Structure formats: C-alpha cells, structure tokens
Amino acid sequence: MTENPTTRPAVVIFDVNETLTDMEPLWVRFEEIGLPPGSMATWFASVLRDGFALTAAGGYAEFAAIAADVLRGLLDPRRTDADEAVKHVLRGFTELRVHDDVPDGMRALHMSGIRLFTMTNGAAAMTEQILAREGLLDLVEARLDVSGPRVWKPGRAAYDYAVDRAGVRPDQAALVAVHPWDIDGAQRAGLIGAWLDRRGGPYPSVMSAPRVSAPDLSALADLWLDA
C-alpha cells in the first residue's frame, strides 16, 4: 500500500455515471414520460440493485437491459407507449455532459504523466461518445466496462480486470468515484479509493473509509500534484 494517501498514483481509473457525468438532465425525461418527482433516483438505485444482485448470484446482464426492465416496471402496465417511453429516457444518456470540474481535473492529471482509464457498470461505447463530445477522449488510454469481466463493480473481478488492462499493481492505481460502494469495493481489491464528495457527505461508517477525498476533481488533482 502507498504510505501517504496523497502520493501520486501511476494510474487513475474513473467511474463514469455520476462521477464524470452530470445525470441531472435525465430528470426532465422522466417528467416527460409522466413519472413523478423522485422516479429517477428510484430507478437508478434499482438498476444498481439488480446489477449487484446478478453479480452476487453469479449472473450478468448489461446496464442497458437492466435499465430498460426497471423503467418498464415504473410505468403503468396499461400504457401502450411503454417501449417508446423507455427509449426516450435511455436516449438521454447520449446527451449527458460531464461535471464542470472534470475537464480541468482530467487535463491536469494527464499533463502530470498520470495514465487515465475509465471503468463503468454502463457501456464503454457511451463513455467514448461523451468524452469525445467534451474533447477529452484522447486523454483516456482505455475506456473499459464490466462486459469484460462480466462482473459489476463492486465485485472484485471488475477492479482486477481494470488493473490488469492498465498493467500495474493494484496499489499503483486509484479508483475515483462519487459512490462509497465503489470506493469500498476498490479498496478491498487493493486500489487507492479516491472519493469525490460533491454533496458534502456523509460517508457511510460501515464501508472502508476512502484513502483520499476531495470536493471535486480539480481539488483532487491539486492534492496529488502538490504531494
């Protein structure tokens, strides 16, 4: 393990949904298909629940398939436009932007010589579209997703897969995420957990505390680059 949690890692692996991408615009699409306030939060938590449950049971399904099934379950079964409503919401992923702090933070890390990767429970192709639109694609060495190991994060095999693709030891890599479950999973796999605390906490006491935390990616980059 790295002695100092702010020691610069050789590799930074980013979670994507909510960590890099601002998912707030999806709220509008839920409203447009007639779902009440709070539906998006329920939907996203349920997608994670089902993905995690399949992993725990030794199964696997892609994010898009689970997302569509969960969304149909939130709709009135009598709706005749359910399929189109589901497509309308999921198309919103193609229009997501990154958080304001992400471009400068990623560029600072890249310019310092840190190698950047992404690892998502979603789809690498979607990550590539978003990064390309933001002018950040060339900064990221590989865009990975859980279809490789067929294990959703926080399953250990997902982190092992990302570290293997980077060609480094787990303790040479940091996993950056806003989700404590992702930080906890990464640290159990031997990585450095870097928590972006955009909402001001609290961090769950039942999970392993992050090795390093910062309010946004620019601040996190400053911590590592000043170490």
MARBA-3410 file (N, C-alpha, C, O; in Angstrom, 1 decimal):
227
0.8,-1.2,0.0,0.0,0.0,0.0,0.9,1.3,0.0,2.0,1.3,0.6 ~ 0.4,2.3,-0.6,1.1,3.6,-0.6,1.1,4.1,0.8,0.0,4.2,1.4 ~ 2.2,4.6,1.3,2.3,5.1,2.6,1.5,6.3,2.8,0.7,6.5,3.8 ~ 1.6,7.3,1.9,0.9,8.5,2.0,-0.3,8.5,1.0,-0.1,8.3,-0.2 ~ -1.6,8.7,1.5,-2.7,8.6,0.7,-2.7,9.6,-0.4,-3.4,9.5,-1.4
-2.0,10.7,-0.3,-1.9,11.8,-1.3,-0.8,11.6,-2.3,-0.6,12.4,-3.2 ~ 0.0,10.5,-2.1,1.0,10.2,-3.1,0.4,10.0,-4.5,-0.6,9.3,-4.6 ~ 1.0,10.5,-5.4,0.5,10.5,-6.8,0.4,9.1,-7.3,1.5,8.4,-7.3 ~ -0.7,8.6,-7.7,-0.8,7.2,-8.3,-0.3,7.2,-9.7,-0.2,8.2,-10.4 ~ 0.1,6.0,-10.2,0.6,5.9,-11.6,-0.6,5.9,-12.6,-0.5,6.3,-13.7
-1.7,5.4,-12.1,-2.9,5.2,-12.9,-4.1,5.7,-12.1,-4.3,5.4,-11.0 ~ -5.0,6.4,-12.8,-6.3,6.8,-12.2,-7.4,6.2,-13.1,-7.4,6.4,-14.3 ~ -8.3,5.4,-12.4,-9.4,4.8,-13.1,-10.7,5.5,-12.6,-11.0,5.5,-11.4 ~ -11.4,6.1,-13.5,-12.6,6.8,-13.2,-13.9,5.9,-13.4,-14.0,5.2,-14.4 ~ -14.7,6.0,-12.3,-16.1,5.6,-12.6,-16.7,6.6,-13.5,-16.2,7.7,-13.6
-17.8,6.3,-14.1,-18.4,7.2,-15.1,-19.7,7.9,-14.7,-19.8,9.1,-14.5 ~ -20.8,7.0,-14.5,-22.1,7.6,-14.2,-22.1,8.3,-12.9,-21.8,7.7,-11.8 ~ -22.4,9.6,-12.9,-22.5,10.5,-11.8,-21.1,11.0,-11.3,-21.0,12.1,-10.8 ~ -20.0,10.2,-11.5,-18.7,10.6,-11.2,-18.2,11.6,-12.2,-17.8,12.7,-11.9 ~ -18.2,11.2,-13.5,-17.8,12.1,-14.6,-19.0,12.8,-15.1,-18.9,14.0,-15.4
-20.1,12.1,-15.3,-21.2,12.7,-16.0,-22.2,13.3,-15.0,-22.5,12.7,-13.9 ~ -22.8,14.4,-15.4,-23.9,15.0,-14.7,-25.2,14.4,-15.2,-25.6,14.7,-16.3 ~ -25.9,13.6,-14.3,-27.1,12.9,-14.8,-28.4,13.7,-14.5,-29.5,13.2,-14.8 ~ -28.2,14.9,-13.9,-29.4,15.7,-13.6,-30.3,15.9,-14.8,-31.6,15.9,-14.6 ~ -29.8,16.2,-16.1,-30.7,16.4,-17.2,-31.7,15.2,-17.4,-32.7,15.4,-18.1
-31.4,14.0,-17.0,-32.3,12.9,-17.2,-33.6,13.1,-16.4,-34.6,12.5,-16.8 ~ -33.6,13.9,-15.3,-34.8,14.2,-14.6,-35.9,14.7,-15.5,-37.1,14.2,-15.4 ~ -35.6,15.5,-16.5,-36.6,16.1,-17.4,-37.2,15.0,-18.2,-38.4,15.0,-18.4 ~ -36.5,14.0,-18.6,-37.0,13.0,-19.4,-38.0,12.1,-18.6,-39.0,11.6,-19.2 ~ -37.7,11.9,-17.4,-38.7,11.2,-16.5,-40.0,11.9,-16.4,-41.1,11.3,-16.5
-39.9,13.2,-16.3,-41.1,14.0,-16.2,-41.8,14.0,-17.5,-43.1,14.0,-17.5 ~ -41.1,14.0,-18.6,-41.7,14.0,-20.0,-42.5,12.7,-20.2,-43.4,12.7,-21.1 ~ -42.2,11.6,-19.6,-43.0,10.4,-19.8,-44.0,10.2,-18.7,-44.5,9.1,-18.5 ~ -44.2,11.2,-17.8,-45.2,11.2,-16.9,-44.9,10.6,-15.5,-45.9,10.3,-14.8 ~ -43.7,10.4,-15.2,-43.3,9.8,-13.9,-43.1,10.9,-12.9,-42.7,12.0,-13.2
-43.5,10.6,-11.6,-43.4,11.7,-10.6,-42.0,12.0,-10.1,-41.1,11.3,-10.5 ~ -41.8,13.2,-9.4,-40.5,13.5,-8.9,-39.9,12.4,-8.0,-40.7,11.8,-7.3 ~ -38.7,12.2,-8.1,-38.0,11.1,-7.4,-37.9,9.8,-8.1,-37.2,8.9,-7.7 ~ -38.6,9.7,-9.3,-38.6,8.5,-10.0,-37.2,8.1,-10.5,-36.8,6.9,-10.5 ~ -36.5,9.1,-10.9,-35.1,8.8,-11.5,-34.2,8.2,-10.4,-33.5,7.3,-10.7
-34.3,8.8,-9.2,-33.4,8.3,-8.1,-33.8,6.8,-7.8,-33.0,6.0,-7.6 ~ -35.1,6.5,-7.8,-35.6,5.2,-7.5,-35.1,4.2,-8.6,-34.7,3.1,-8.3 ~ -35.3,4.7,-9.8,-34.9,3.9,-11.0,-33.4,3.6,-11.0,-33.0,2.4,-11.1 ~ -32.5,4.6,-10.7,-31.1,4.4,-10.8,-30.7,3.4,-9.7,-29.8,2.5,-9.9 ~ -31.2,3.6,-8.5,-30.9,2.8,-7.3,-31.3,1.3,-7.6,-30.6,0.4,-7.2
-32.4,1.2,-8.3,-33.0,-0.2,-8.6,-32.1,-0.9,-9.7,-31.9,-2.1,-9.6 ~ -31.6,-0.1,-10.6,-30.7,-0.6,-11.6,-29.5,-1.2,-11.0,-29.0,-2.3,-11.3 ~ -28.9,-0.4,-10.1,-27.7,-0.9,-9.4,-28.0,-2.1,-8.5,-27.2,-3.0,-8.5 ~ -29.1,-2.1,-7.9,-29.6,-3.2,-7.0,-29.6,-4.5,-7.9,-29.1,-5.5,-7.4 ~ -30.2,-4.4,-9.0,-30.4,-5.6,-9.8,-29.0,-6.1,-10.4,-28.8,-7.3,-10.5
-28.2,-5.1,-10.8,-26.9,-5.5,-11.3,-26.0,-6.1,-10.3,-25.3,-7.1,-10.5 ~ -26.1,-5.5,-9.1,-25.3,-6.1,-7.9,-25.8,-7.5,-7.6,-25.1,-8.4,-7.3 ~ -27.2,-7.7,-7.6,-27.8,-9.0,-7.2,-27.4,-10.0,-8.2,-27.1,-11.2,-7.8 ~ -27.4,-9.7,-9.5,-26.9,-10.7,-10.5,-25.5,-11.1,-10.3,-25.1,-12.3,-10.4 ~ -24.6,-10.1,-10.0,-23.2,-10.4,-9.8,-23.1,-11.3,-8.6,-22.3,-12.2,-8.6
-23.8,-11.0,-7.5,-23.7,-11.8,-6.3,-24.1,-13.2,-6.5,-23.6,-14.2,-5.9 ~ -25.1,-13.4,-7.4,-25.6,-14.7,-7.7,-24.8,-15.5,-8.8,-25.1,-16.6,-9.1 ~ -23.8,-14.8,-9.4,-23.0,-15.4,-10.4,-23.5,-15.2,-11.8,-23.1,-15.8,-12.8 ~ -24.5,-14.3,-11.9,-25.1,-14.0,-13.2,-24.6,-12.6,-13.8,-23.7,-12.0,-13.2 ~ -25.1,-12.2,-14.9,-24.6,-11.0,-15.6,-25.7,-10.5,-16.6,-26.3,-11.3,-17.3
-25.9,-9.2,-16.6,-26.7,-8.6,-17.7,-26.1,-7.2,-17.9,-25.6,-6.6,-16.9 ~ -26.3,-6.7,-19.1,-25.8,-5.3,-19.4,-26.6,-4.3,-18.7,-27.8,-4.5,-18.5 ~ -26.0,-3.1,-18.5,-26.7,-2.0,-17.9,-27.9,-1.6,-18.6,-29.0,-1.4,-18.0 ~ -27.9,-1.5,-20.0,-29.0,-1.1,-20.7,-30.2,-2.0,-20.6,-31.3,-1.5,-20.5 ~ -30.0,-3.3,-20.5,-31.1,-4.2,-20.4,-31.7,-4.1,-19.1,-32.9,-4.1,-19.0
-30.9,-4.0,-18.0,-31.5,-3.9,-16.7,-32.2,-2.5,-16.5,-33.3,-2.5,-16.0 ~ -31.6,-1.5,-17.1,-32.2,-0.1,-17.0,-33.6,-0.1,-17.7,-34.5,0.5,-17.2 ~ -33.7,-0.8,-18.8,-35.0,-0.8,-19.5,-36.0,-1.6,-18.8,-37.2,-1.2,-18.7 ~ -35.6,-2.7,-18.2,-36.6,-3.6,-17.4,-37.1,-2.8,-16.2,-38.3,-2.8,-15.9 ~ -36.2,-2.2,-15.5,-36.6,-1.5,-14.3,-37.5,-0.3,-14.6,-38.5,0.0,-13.9
-37.2,0.4,-15.7,-38.0,1.5,-16.1,-39.4,1.1,-16.5,-40.4,1.7,-16.2 ~ -39.5,0.0,-17.2,-40.9,-0.5,-17.6,-41.7,-0.9,-16.3,-42.9,-0.7,-16.3 ~ -41.0,-1.3,-15.3,-41.7,-1.6,-14.0,-42.2,-0.4,-13.3,-43.1,-0.5,-12.5 ~ -41.7,0.8,-13.6,-42.2,2.0,-13.0,-43.4,2.6,-13.8,-44.1,3.5,-13.3 ~ -43.6,2.1,-15.0,-44.7,2.6,-15.8,-46.0,1.9,-15.6,-46.0,0.7,-15.2
-47.1,2.5,-15.9,-48.4,1.9,-15.8,-48.4,0.8,-16.8,-48.2,1.0,-18.0 ~ -48.7,-0.4,-16.4,-48.7,-1.6,-17.3,-49.7,-1.4,-18.4,-49.7,-2.2,-19.4 ~ -50.7,-0.5,-18.3,-51.7,-0.3,-19.3,-51.2,0.6,-20.4,-51.9,0.8,-21.4 ~ -50.1,1.2,-20.3,-49.6,2.1,-21.3,-49.2,1.4,-22.6,-48.6,0.4,-22.6 ~ -49.7,2.0,-23.7,-49.4,1.4,-25.0,-48.1,1.9,-25.6,-47.6,1.4,-26.6
-47.6,3.0,-25.0,-46.3,3.6,-25.5,-45.1,3.3,-24.6,-44.2,4.0,-24.6 ~ -45.2,2.2,-23.8,-44.1,1.9,-22.8,-42.8,1.8,-23.5,-41.8,2.3,-23.0 ~ -42.7,1.1,-24.6,-41.4,0.9,-25.2,-40.8,2.2,-25.7,-39.6,2.4,-25.5 ~ -41.6,3.1,-26.2,-41.1,4.4,-26.7,-40.7,5.2,-25.5,-39.7,6.0,-25.6 ~ -41.5,5.1,-24.4,-41.1,5.9,-23.2,-39.8,5.5,-22.7,-39.0,6.3,-22.3
-39.5,4.2,-22.6,-38.2,3.7,-22.2,-37.1,4.2,-23.1,-36.1,4.6,-22.6 ~ -37.3,4.1,-24.4,-36.3,4.5,-25.3,-36.0,6.0,-25.1,-34.9,6.5,-25.2 ~ -37.1,6.8,-24.9,-36.9,8.2,-24.7,-36.0,8.6,-23.6,-35.1,9.4,-23.7 ~ -36.2,7.9,-22.4,-35.3,8.1,-21.3,-33.9,7.7,-21.5,-33.0,8.4,-21.3 ~ -33.7,6.5,-22.0,-32.4,5.9,-22.2,-31.6,6.7,-23.3,-30.4,6.8,-23.2
-32.3,7.3,-24.3,-31.6,8.1,-25.2,-30.9,9.3,-24.6,-30.0,9.9,-25.1 ~ -31.4,9.7,-23.4,-30.9,10.9,-22.7,-29.4,10.7,-22.3,-28.7,11.6,-22.1 ~ -29.0,9.4,-22.2,-27.6,9.2,-21.8,-26.7,9.7,-22.9,-25.5,10.0,-22.6 ~ -27.1,9.7,-24.1,-26.3,10.1,-25.2,-26.0,11.6,-25.2,-25.1,12.1,-25.9 ~ -26.8,12.3,-24.4,-26.7,13.8,-24.4,-26.1,14.3,-23.1,-26.0,15.5,-22.9
-25.7,13.4,-22.2,-25.1,13.9,-20.9,-23.8,14.6,-21.1,-23.0,14.3,-22.1 ~ -23.6,15.6,-20.3,-22.3,16.3,-20.2,-21.5,15.9,-19.0,-22.1,15.3,-18.0 ~ -20.3,16.3,-18.9,-19.5,16.0,-17.7,-19.7,17.2,-16.7,-20.1,18.2,-17.1 ~ -19.4,16.9,-15.5,-19.4,17.9,-14.4,-18.4,19.0,-14.8,-17.4,18.7,-15.5 ~ -18.7,20.2,-14.3,-17.8,21.4,-14.7,-16.4,21.2,-14.3,-15.5,21.7,-15.0
-16.1,20.5,-13.2,-14.8,20.3,-12.7,-14.0,19.2,-13.4,-12.7,19.1,-13.3 ~ -14.6,18.4,-14.2,-14.0,17.3,-14.9,-12.9,17.6,-15.9,-11.8,17.1,-15.8 ~ -13.2,18.5,-16.9,-12.2,18.8,-17.9,-10.9,19.3,-17.4,-9.8,18.7,-17.7 ~ -10.9,20.3,-16.5,-9.6,20.8,-15.9,-8.9,19.7,-15.1,-7.7,19.6,-15.1 ~ -9.7,19.0,-14.3,-9.1,18.0,-13.4,-8.5,16.9,-14.3,-7.3,16.4,-13.9
-9.1,16.4,-15.3,-8.6,15.3,-16.1,-7.3,15.8,-16.9,-6.3,15.1,-17.0 ~ -7.4,17.0,-17.4,-6.2,17.6,-18.1,-5.0,17.7,-17.2,-3.9,17.5,-17.6 ~ -5.3,18.2,-16.0,-4.1,18.4,-15.0,-3.5,17.0,-14.7,-2.3,16.9,-14.7 ~ -4.3,16.0,-14.5,-3.7,14.7,-14.2,-3.0,14.1,-15.4,-1.9,13.6,-15.2 ~ -3.5,14.3,-16.5,-2.9,13.8,-17.7,-1.6,14.5,-18.0,-0.6,13.8,-18.3
-1.6,15.8,-17.9,-0.3,16.6,-18.1,0.8,16.2,-17.1,1.9,16.4,-17.4 ~ 0.4,15.7,-16.0,1.4,15.4,-14.9,2.0,14.0,-15.2,3.0,13.6,-14.6 ~ 1.5,13.3,-16.2,2.0,12.0,-16.6,1.2,10.8,-16.0,1.6,9.7,-16.2 ~ 0.1,11.1,-15.3,-0.7,10.0,-14.8,-1.5,9.4,-15.9,-2.1,10.2,-16.7 ~ -1.6,8.1,-16.0,-2.4,7.5,-17.1,-3.8,7.4,-16.6,-4.1,7.0,-15.5
-4.7,7.7,-17.5,-6.2,7.7,-17.2,-6.9,6.6,-17.9,-6.7,6.3,-19.1 ~ -7.8,6.0,-17.1,-8.7,5.0,-17.6,-10.1,5.2,-17.1,-10.3,6.0,-16.1 ~ -11.1,4.7,-17.8,-12.5,4.6,-17.2,-12.9,3.2,-17.1,-12.6,2.3,-17.9 ~ -13.7,3.0,-16.0,-14.3,1.6,-15.8,-15.7,1.8,-15.3,-15.9,2.3,-14.2 ~ -16.7,1.4,-16.1,-18.1,1.7,-15.8,-19.0,0.5,-15.8,-18.7,-0.5,-16.5
-20.0,0.5,-15.0,-21.0,-0.5,-15.0,-21.9,-0.4,-16.2,-22.7,-1.2,-16.5 ~ -21.8,0.8,-16.9,-22.5,1.1,-18.1,-21.8,0.5,-19.3,-21.2,-0.6,-19.3 ~ -21.8,1.3,-20.4,-21.2,0.8,-21.6,-20.0,1.7,-22.0,-20.1,2.9,-22.0 ~ -18.9,1.1,-22.4,-17.7,1.8,-22.8,-18.0,2.7,-24.0,-17.4,3.8,-24.1 ~ -18.8,2.2,-24.9,-19.2,3.0,-26.1,-19.8,4.3,-25.8,-19.6,5.3,-26.4
-20.7,4.3,-24.8,-21.4,5.5,-24.3,-20.3,6.5,-23.7,-20.4,7.7,-23.9 ~ -19.4,5.9,-22.9,-18.3,6.7,-22.3,-17.5,7.4,-23.4,-17.2,8.6,-23.3 ~ -17.2,6.7,-24.5,-16.4,7.2,-25.5,-17.2,8.4,-26.2,-16.6,9.4,-26.6 ~ -18.5,8.2,-26.4,-19.3,9.3,-27.1,-19.2,10.6,-26.2,-19.0,11.7,-26.8 ~ -19.4,10.4,-24.9,-19.4,11.6,-24.0,-18.1,12.2,-24.0,-18.0,13.5,-24.1
-17.0,11.5,-23.8,-15.6,12.0,-23.8,-15.3,12.7,-25.1,-14.6,13.7,-25.1 ~ -15.7,12.1,-26.2,-15.3,12.7,-27.5,-16.1,14.0,-27.6,-15.5,15.0,-28.1 ~ -17.3,14.1,-27.2,-18.0,15.4,-27.3,-17.4,16.5,-26.5,-17.5,17.6,-26.8 ~ -16.8,16.1,-25.3,-16.2,17.0,-24.4,-14.8,17.3,-24.8,-14.1,18.2,-24.1 ~ -14.2,16.7,-25.8,-12.8,16.9,-26.2,-11.8,16.3,-25.2,-10.7,16.7,-25.1
-12.3,15.2,-24.5,-11.4,14.5,-23.5,-11.0,13.1,-23.9,-10.3,12.5,-23.1 ~ -11.5,12.6,-25.0,-11.3,11.2,-25.3,-9.8,10.9,-25.4,-9.4,9.8,-25.0 ~ -9.0,11.7,-26.0,-7.6,11.5,-26.2,-6.8,11.4,-24.9,-5.7,10.9,-24.9 ~ -7.4,11.9,-23.8,-6.7,11.8,-22.5,-6.8,10.5,-21.9,-6.0,10.1,-21.0 ~ -7.8,9.7,-22.3,-8.1,8.4,-21.6,-7.5,7.3,-22.4,-7.9,7.0,-23.6
-6.6,6.5,-21.8,-5.9,5.5,-22.5,-6.8,4.3,-22.9,-6.7,3.8,-24.0 ~ -7.8,3.9,-22.1,-8.7,2.9,-22.4,-10.0,3.1,-21.7,-10.0,3.5,-20.5 ~ -11.1,2.9,-22.4,-12.5,3.0,-21.9,-13.0,1.6,-21.6,-13.3,0.9,-22.6 ~ -13.1,1.2,-20.4,-13.5,-0.1,-20.0,-14.9,-0.2,-19.5,-15.4,0.8,-18.9 ~ -15.5,-1.4,-19.6,-16.7,-1.6,-18.9,-16.8,-3.0,-18.4,-15.9,-3.9,-18.6
-17.9,-3.3,-17.6,-18.0,-4.6,-17.0,-18.3,-5.8,-17.9,-18.4,-6.9,-17.4 ~ -18.5,-5.5,-19.2,-18.7,-6.6,-20.1,-17.5,-7.5,-20.3,-17.6,-8.6,-20.7 ~ -16.3,-6.9,-19.9,-15.1,-7.7,-20.0,-15.0,-8.8,-19.0,-15.0,-9.9,-19.3 ~ -15.1,-8.4,-17.7,-15.1,-9.5,-16.6,-16.5,-10.1,-16.4,-16.6,-11.1,-15.8 ~ -17.5,-9.5,-16.9,-18.9,-9.9,-16.7,-19.2,-9.9,-15.2,-19.9,-10.8,-14.7
-18.7,-8.9,-14.5,-18.9,-8.8,-13.1,-19.1,-7.3,-12.9,-18.2,-6.5,-13.3 ~ -20.2,-6.9,-12.3,-20.4,-5.5,-12.0,-19.6,-5.0,-10.8,-19.3,-5.8,-9.9 ~ -19.0,-3.8,-10.9,-18.5,-3.2,-9.6,-19.6,-3.1,-8.6,-20.8,-2.8,-9.0 ~ -19.4,-3.4,-7.3,-18.1,-3.5,-6.7,-17.5,-4.9,-6.6,-16.7,-5.2,-5.6 ~ -17.9,-5.8,-7.5,-17.3,-7.1,-7.5,-15.8,-7.0,-7.7,-15.4,-6.3,-8.6
-15.0,-7.8,-7.0,-13.5,-7.7,-7.1,-13.0,-7.9,-8.5,-12.1,-7.2,-8.9 ~ -13.6,-8.8,-9.3,-13.1,-9.1,-10.6,-13.2,-7.9,-11.5,-12.4,-7.8,-12.5 ~ -14.1,-7.0,-11.3,-14.2,-5.8,-12.1,-12.9,-4.9,-11.9,-12.4,-4.4,-12.9 ~ -12.5,-4.7,-10.7,-11.3,-3.9,-10.4,-10.0,-4.7,-10.9,-9.1,-4.0,-11.4 ~ -10.0,-6.0,-10.7,-8.9,-6.7,-11.2,-8.7,-6.6,-12.7,-7.6,-6.5,-13.2
-9.8,-6.6,-13.4,-9.8,-6.5,-14.8,-9.2,-5.2,-15.2,-8.4,-5.1,-16.1 ~ -9.7,-4.1,-14.6,-9.2,-2.8,-15.0,-7.7,-2.6,-14.7,-6.9,-2.1,-15.5 ~ -7.2,-3.1,-13.5,-5.8,-3.0,-13.2,-5.0,-3.9,-14.1,-3.9,-3.5,-14.5 ~ -5.5,-5.1,-14.5,-4.8,-5.9,-15.4,-4.6,-5.2,-16.8,-3.5,-5.3,-17.4 ~ -5.7,-4.5,-17.2,-5.6,-3.8,-18.5,-4.6,-2.7,-18.4,-4.0,-2.4,-19.4
-4.5,-2.1,-17.3,-3.5,-1.0,-17.1,-2.1,-1.5,-16.9,-1.1,-0.7,-17.2 ~ -1.9,-2.8,-16.6,-0.6,-3.3,-16.4,0.1,-2.9,-15.2,1.4,-2.8,-15.2 ~ -0.6,-2.6,-14.1,0.0,-2.1,-12.9,-0.4,-2.9,-11.7,-1.4,-3.7,-11.8 ~ 0.2,-2.8,-10.6,-0.2,-3.4,-9.3,-1.5,-2.6,-8.8,-1.6,-1.4,-9.1 ~ -2.3,-3.3,-8.1,-3.5,-2.6,-7.6,-3.1,-1.3,-6.7,-3.8,-0.3,-6.8
-2.0,-1.4,-5.9,-1.7,-0.2,-5.1,-1.1,0.9,-5.9,-0.8,2.0,-5.3 ~ -0.9,0.7,-7.2,-0.4,1.8,-8.0,-1.5,2.5,-8.7,-1.3,3.5,-9.5 ~ -2.7,2.1,-8.5,-3.9,2.6,-9.2,-4.9,3.2,-8.2,-5.1,2.7,-7.1 ~ -5.5,4.3,-8.6,-6.6,4.9,-7.8,-7.9,4.8,-8.5,-8.0,5.0,-9.7 ~ -8.9,4.5,-7.8,-10.3,4.5,-8.3,-11.0,5.7,-7.8,-11.1,5.9,-6.6
-11.4,6.6,-8.8,-12.1,7.8,-8.4,-13.6,7.6,-8.6,-14.0,7.3,-9.7 ~ -14.4,7.9,-7.6,-15.8,7.7,-7.7,-16.5,8.6,-6.7,-15.9,9.1,-5.7 ~ -17.8,8.9,-7.0,-18.7,9.6,-6.0,-19.4,8.6,-5.1,-20.0,9.0,-4.1 ~ -19.4,7.3,-5.5,-20.2,6.3,-4.8,-19.3,5.6,-3.7,-18.3,5.0,-4.1 ~ -19.7,5.7,-2.5,-18.9,4.9,-1.4,-18.8,3.4,-1.7,-17.8,2.8,-1.4
-19.9,2.8,-2.2,-19.8,1.4,-2.5,-18.7,1.1,-3.5,-18.1,0.0,-3.4 ~ -18.4,2.0,-4.4,-17.4,1.8,-5.4,-16.0,2.0,-4.8,-15.1,1.2,-5.0 ~ -15.9,3.0,-3.9,-14.6,3.2,-3.2,-14.3,2.0,-2.3,-13.2,1.5,-2.3 ~ -15.3,1.5,-1.6,-15.1,0.3,-0.7,-14.7,-0.9,-1.5,-13.8,-1.6,-1.1 ~ -15.4,-1.1,-2.6,-15.0,-2.3,-3.4,-13.6,-2.2,-4.0,-12.9,-3.2,-4.0
-13.2,-1.0,-4.4,-11.9,-0.8,-5.0,-10.8,-1.1,-3.9,-9.8,-1.7,-4.2 ~ -11.1,-0.5,-2.7,-10.1,-0.7,-1.7,-9.9,-2.1,-1.2,-8.8,-2.6,-0.8 ~ -11.0,-2.9,-1.2,-11.0,-4.3,-0.9,-10.2,-5.1,-1.9,-9.6,-6.1,-1.6 ~ -10.1,-4.5,-3.1,-9.3,-5.1,-4.2,-7.9,-4.6,-4.2,-7.1,-5.0,-5.1 ~ -7.5,-3.7,-3.3,-6.1,-3.3,-3.1,-5.8,-1.9,-3.8,-4.7,-1.5,-3.8
-6.8,-1.3,-4.4,-6.6,0.0,-5.0,-6.7,1.1,-4.0,-7.2,0.9,-2.9 ~ -6.3,2.3,-4.4,-6.5,3.5,-3.6,-7.9,4.1,-3.9,-8.1,4.4,-5.1 ~ -8.7,4.2,-2.9,-10.0,4.8,-3.1,-10.0,6.3,-3.0,-9.5,6.8,-2.0 ~ -10.4,7.0,-4.0,-10.5,8.5,-4.0,-11.9,8.9,-4.2,-12.5,8.8,-5.3 ~ -12.4,9.5,-3.1,-13.9,9.8,-3.1,-14.1,11.3,-3.5,-13.5,12.2,-2.8
-14.9,11.5,-4.5,-15.3,12.9,-4.8,-16.6,13.2,-4.0,-17.6,12.7,-4.3 ~ -16.4,14.0,-3.0,-17.5,14.3,-2.1,-18.3,15.6,-2.6,-18.2,16.6,-1.9 ~ -18.9,15.5,-3.7,-19.6,16.7,-4.3,-20.8,17.1,-3.5,-21.1,18.3,-3.5 ~ -21.4,16.2,-2.7,-22.6,16.6,-2.0,-22.3,16.9,-0.5,-23.3,17.2,0.3 ~ -21.1,16.8,-0.1,-20.8,17.2,1.3,-21.0,16.1,2.3,-21.3,16.3,3.5
-21.0,14.8,1.8,-21.1,13.7,2.8,-22.5,13.4,3.3,-23.4,14.0,2.7 ~ -22.6,12.6,4.3,-21.5,11.9,5.0,-21.2,10.6,4.3,-21.9,10.1,3.4 ~ -20.0,10.1,4.6,-19.5,8.8,4.1,-20.0,7.7,5.0,-19.9,7.8,6.3 ~ -20.6,6.6,4.5,-21.1,5.5,5.4,-20.0,4.9,6.3,-19.0,4.5,5.9 ~ -20.4,4.8,7.6,-19.4,4.3,8.5,-19.2,2.8,8.4,-18.2,2.3,8.8
-20.1,2.1,7.7,-20.0,0.6,7.5,-19.0,0.3,6.4,-18.7,-0.9,6.2 ~ -18.6,1.2,5.6,-17.7,1.0,4.5,-16.3,1.5,4.8,-16.1,2.4,5.6 ~ -15.3,0.9,4.1,-13.9,1.3,4.4,-13.8,2.8,3.9,-14.2,3.1,2.9 ~ -13.2,3.5,4.8,-13.0,5.0,4.6,-12.1,5.2,3.4,-11.1,4.5,3.2 ~ -12.4,6.2,2.6,-11.5,6.5,1.4,-10.1,6.9,1.8,-10.0,7.5,2.8
-9.2,6.5,1.0,-7.8,6.8,1.3,-7.6,8.3,1.2,-6.7,9.0,1.8 ~ -8.3,8.9,0.2,-8.2,10.4,-0.1,-9.6,10.8,-0.5,-10.3,10.1,-1.2 ~ -9.9,12.1,-0.2,-11.2,12.6,-0.6,-11.0,14.1,-1.0,-10.1,14.8,-0.5 ~ -11.9,14.6,-1.8,-11.9,16.0,-2.3,-13.2,16.4,-2.7,-14.0,15.5,-3.1 ~ -13.6,17.7,-2.7,-14.9,18.1,-3.1,-15.2,18.0,-4.6,-16.3,17.9,-5.0
-14.1,17.9,-5.4,-14.3,17.8,-6.9,-13.0,17.3,-7.5,-12.0,17.2,-6.8 ~ -13.0,17.1,-8.8,-11.8,16.5,-9.4,-10.7,17.5,-9.5,-9.5,17.1,-9.4 ~ -10.9,18.8,-9.7,-9.8,19.7,-9.7,-9.1,19.8,-8.4,-7.9,19.8,-8.4 ~ -9.9,19.7,-7.3,-9.2,19.7,-5.9,-8.5,18.4,-5.7,-7.4,18.4,-5.1 ~ -9.0,17.3,-6.2,-8.3,16.0,-6.1,-7.0,16.1,-6.8,-5.9,15.6,-6.3
-7.0,16.6,-8.0,-5.8,16.7,-8.8,-4.8,17.5,-8.1,-3.6,17.2,-8.1 ~ -5.2,18.6,-7.5,-4.3,19.5,-6.8,-3.6,18.7,-5.6,-2.4,18.9,-5.4 ~ -4.4,17.9,-4.9,-3.8,17.1,-3.8,-2.7,16.2,-4.3,-1.7,16.2,-3.7 ~ -3.0,15.5,-5.4,-2.0,14.6,-5.9,-0.8,15.3,-6.5,0.4,14.9,-6.3 ~ -1.0,16.4,-7.2,0.1,17.0,-7.9,0.9,17.9,-7.0,2.1,18.2,-7.3
0.4,18.2,-5.8,1.2,19.0,-4.9,1.9,18.1,-3.9,2.8,18.6,-3.1 ~ 1.6,16.8,-3.9,2.2,15.9,-2.9,3.7,15.7,-3.2,4.4,14.9,-2.4
END
